[in-house]
Amino acid sequence: MDASEFRKRGREMVDYIADYMVNIRSRPVTPEVEPGYIRTLLPAAAPKKGEEWETIMADLERAVMPGITHWQHPNFHAYFASGNSFPSILADMLSDVIGCIGFSWAASPACVELETLMLDWIGQMIGLPNRFLHTSGQGGGVIQGSASECVLVALLSARHKSIKSLKLKQPYIEDGQLLSKLVGYCSKLAHSCVEKAGMIGFVKMRHLDVDEKFSLRGHVLEDAIEEDKKLGLIPFFVCATLGTTACCSFDNLQELGDVCTRHGVYLHVDAAYAGNALICPEFQFLIEGVENVDSFGFNTNKWLQVNFDCSLMWVKSVETLTTALTVDPLYLQHRHGDKAIDLRHWGIPLSRRFRALKLWFVIRTYGLEGLQKRIREHCRLAKEFEEKILSDNRFVLLGDVTMGLVCFRLRGPNTLTQRLLKTINDSGKLHMVPALLNEHYIIRFALCTEYACDDDITYAWHVITSTVDELLHERQRCDSNKEEGNLCDLDIESDENTFAAFEDEIIFDNQRDHLQRAQVMRSLFFKMVSDPKCYNPRVLRSLSRPVSTHVNRPVSTHVNSRDEDSLDEPCKEDRPHPQTFSQFLHCDLGYPPADPHTNRPHKKESPHNIPHNKVEENLMSFKNLLDQPKCRQILSDDGQRKITKHLRKVDELLSINKNDNELDKMKKEKEHEDDEERDKDESLTLSPQVSSIQM
């Protein structure tokens, strides 16, 4: 393709893009294809000779577009918005034409300098302190590929800073030993990328409970840090979330910042969605306490009309970031390195696209007021949809509607809401996704398209309510058939326990097989890295086994209210199930069965014959099991004291077992020496007799 044909095809492509955006309503919001469909429509091997442009475009419409989910469609209400606009598209076209790889100032000065300027512009727009701007000389901002990348970079920076500080105090300790002690924290509603960052960084990551507003509070973090310090762990990192994926809730930044400052812990803020709204002054109260934050990130490609990828990250200390990630080979050095910014030291990849262009184009085209108008309009439409939910007593609203997301469910079992969502999505009229909040299956309704309007809310509400009418009518018909003894295909109640095994971080997948596969993938390695309190495979098997010998009885973690000493946890299959804590002690640690009346080992069976290494292994497994969050939650302070008492008894037994093993060893060595002496004496006694016989 030469320049002349490029001009022609370029005009055609611009027309195609404009027509797509204008006429997108005529397309189905979601595709009706099956996995592997495209291989049936396109050749299995690349063509040897070039093809005509018209043929390529025809195949685009025939094979590719039927498999597209249209994120810019007015009936797309899933996930969060995926920003897009004509100025951003044109800027990306220009960036692709320039084709620079801006890993250093020398590689493309304008690429680096425009990026630092844009990060200062937006930092001022969202109300960040001057310490986070390049003009301060201490902090600054950089474009990353995604919010997940921002979290990982922040965690790596915090890890490097913590280990460096610990090495000053303990220079002879290996880095690996220090690494094994590090522990980070986040809300249980934090994005799964936080957990993945912990896995990549080989550090432990604890998910903490939220309050009734789905917010992580300071006292919860404080308790967790104090608890882990007593266990010999080293708290080093906290990821606060502004605008959780499940329900757009907000962690208490002021409280978390105060706790992190007191304990010297690195605090990162993941504001992937909600951070965009901070350009509106009425939302800037959400970052009160940001002066105690170490890094802050959000995705402009969600709500600021910038297309993917364009995540922004600011740090309070450039030195903390760059010392953790700097690798400076000779071939990348240049004569301005001492005074210019090289952004390759600010992230994981070396190569960097000219993404600042689309920020510059969009901000200048819309202006701050134009961007604020779009965000405020989405928030208004979300409030309008909230009013419709509240006006119909068949629905329940979950979480506060603060921005452009509304979470709701049908009254009744989880499966009723699941069937509602499946029916709507299968119809192709709307596209939404689910989430889990306190074991409730909910539907997320997000405002996504730039051109969303009141008519779109009216249409969405009509689709939802008409589907509910049909669903409830069918359910009523089935109930009538059941009373008459007839079978019914719609069985809502029987599947109510479908979601009992959901994990909080799995928020979008409503397919049972996918959920089971995701749970299986939480392997021993993952458990060991992300949650050391449950890495032991015996403990995992114990937690997954049914408690009772009765068939189909679900696993329970209930503590008998009449006896805090009882803990309904499973034992080995070939042993009787424990009824009390002491019986569990003897059952699951390998000790002889306890007497049911005294809760002590039978006198005629001594635990001292168990190998010491086996006892120690089981003791550690038992301690890890007791450190499970669910064990802590179900036991009162008195129950915790009893745990300590029992562990003390086990330590005594372990000590006795060890001493007995040493005594047995000494006794055997003494007996061996006595046997050798006896053999020697017998040999000397027999020697004269042998001599006389020979003579």
NORVENNOR-V573795 format. One record per pair of residues at least 6 apart in sequence whose C-alpha atoms are under 7 Angstrom apart, sorted by the first residue. I is the first residue (numbers start at 1). J is the second residue. If there is no record, write none. Layout:
BEGIN
i={I/I}
j={J/J}
END
This chain:
BEGIN
i={24/25/25/28/29/29/29/29/29/29/29/29/30/30/30/30/31/31/31/31/33/38/41/71/72/73/74/74/74/75/75/76/76/76/76/77/77/77/77/77/77/78/78/78/78/78/78/79/79/80/80/80/81/81/81/81/81/82/82/82/82/83/83/83/83/83/83/83/84/84/84/85/85/87/87/88/88/88/88/88/91/91/91/92/95/95/100/100/100/101/101/101/101/102/102/102/102/102/102/102/103/103/103/103/103/103/104/104/104/105/105/105/105/106/111/114/115/116/116/116/118/118/118/119/119/120/120/123/125/126/126/127/129/130/131/131/131/132/132/132/132/132/133/133/133/134/134/138/138/138/139/139/139/139/140/140/140/140/141/141/141/141/142/142/142/143/143/143/143/144/144/144/144/144/145/145/145/146/146/146/146/147/147/147/147/147/148/150/150/151/151/152/153/154/154/155/156/156/157/157/157/158/158/158/159/160/161/162/163/179/180/181/181/182/182/182/182/182/182/183/183/183/183/183/183/183/184/184/184/184/184/184/184/185/185/185/185/185/185/185/186/186/186/186/186/186/187/187/187/187/187/188/188/188/188/189/189/189/189/190/190/191/192/195/198/198/198/199/199/199/202/203/203/204/204/204/204/205/205/206/209/210/210/213/214/215/215/215/215/216/216/217/217/217/217/218/218/218/222/225/235/236/236/237/237/237/238/238/238/239/239/239/239/240/240/240/240/241/241/241/241/241/242/242/242/242/242/242/243/243/243/243/243/244/246/246/247/247/248/253/253/253/254/254/257/257/257/260/260/261/266/267/267/267/268/268/268/268/269/269/269/270/270/270/271/271/272/272/272/273/273/273/275/276/276/276/276/277/277/278/279/280/294/294/295/295/295/295/296/296/296/297/297/297/298/298/298/299/299/299/300/300/300/301/301/301/301/301/304/306/306/306/310/321/322/322/325/325/325/326/344/378/378/379/379/381/382/382/382/383/385/386/389/389/394/394/395/395/395/395/396/396/396/396/397/397/397/398/398/399/404/404/405/405/405/405/406/406/406/407/407/407/407/408/408/408/409/409/409/410/410/413/413/414/414/414/415/415/415/416/417/417/420/420/424/425/425/432/432/432/433/433/433/434/434/434/434/434/434/435/435/435/435/435/435/436/436/436/475/478/478/481/481/509/524/527/527/528/533/533/533/533/534/534/534/536/539/539/542/542/545/546/546/546/546/547/547/547/547/556/557/557/558/558/559/559/559/559/560/564/565/565/565/565/566/566/566/567/567/570/571/571/571/571/572/578/578/582/583/583/586/586/586/587/589/589/589/589/591/592/592/592/593/594/594/594/595/595/608/612/612/615/616}
j={73/73/74/428/69/70/73/75/76/428/430/431/68/69/70/428/66/67/68/69/67/63/63/82/449/449/449/452/456/430/431/430/431/432/448/431/432/445/446/447/448/431/432/433/444/445/446/433/446/302/446/448/302/303/447/448/449/301/302/307/448/301/302/303/304/305/306/307/305/306/307/305/306/361/362/306/307/358/361/362/357/358/361/358/354/357/108/353/354/107/351/352/353/108/111/112/351/352/353/354/342/343/344/350/351/352/342/343/344/112/340/341/342/334/354/356/356/134/141/142/356/359/360/141/142/133/134/133/279/278/279/284/291/136/138/139/316/139/140/314/315/316/139/140/141/140/141/316/317/318/315/316/317/318/314/315/316/318/312/313/314/315/312/313/314/310/311/312/313/150/310/311/312/313/309/310/311/299/309/310/311/272/297/298/299/311/193/297/313/194/197/197/347/268/295/237/201/324/320/321/324/236/237/266/236/324/320/236/178/203/203/233/234/203/204/233/234/235/236/203/204/205/233/234/235/236/204/205/206/235/236/237/238/205/206/207/208/237/238/239/206/207/208/238/239/240/207/208/209/210/216/207/208/209/504/244/246/504/505/241/244/245/505/205/204/205/530/526/529/530/529/529/530/529/530/531/532/530/531/531/216/216/217/399/249/249/250/251/252/251/252/251/252/255/256/255/256/259/259/235/265/265/266/265/266/267/266/267/268/267/268/269/270/251/268/269/270/250/251/269/270/271/249/250/251/270/271/274/249/250/271/273/274/250/435/507/399/407/405/287/288/289/288/289/289/292/293/266/267/292/294/293/294/295/293/294/295/296/295/296/297/296/297/298/297/298/297/298/299/298/299/302/298/298/300/303/304/283/375/284/372/372/315/316/313/314/315/316/313/314/315/312/313/314/311/312/313/310/311/312/306/310/311/307/308/309/310/311/371/358/359/362/355/346/345/346/345/346/347/345/350/404/447/403/404/454/404/405/406/401/457/406/395/397/410/411/408/409/410/411/408/409/410/411/407/408/409/407/408/407/446/447/444/445/446/447/444/445/446/442/443/444/445/442/443/444/417/442/443/416/417/493/496/440/441/496/492/495/496/492/441/442/467/468/430/431/432/443/444/445/443/444/508/441/442/443/444/507/508/441/442/443/444/507/508/442/504/507/490/488/490/487/488/515/535/534/535/535/624/625/627/628/540/624/625/621/621/625/570/571/570/553/554/555/570/555/556/569/570/568/568/569/568/634/566/567/568/634/566/639/580/581/639/642/579/580/581/580/581/577/577/578/587/588/588/584/587/599/594/599/592/593/594/593/615/618/619/622/607/601/605/607/601/600/601/602/601/602/657/657/658/654/654}
END
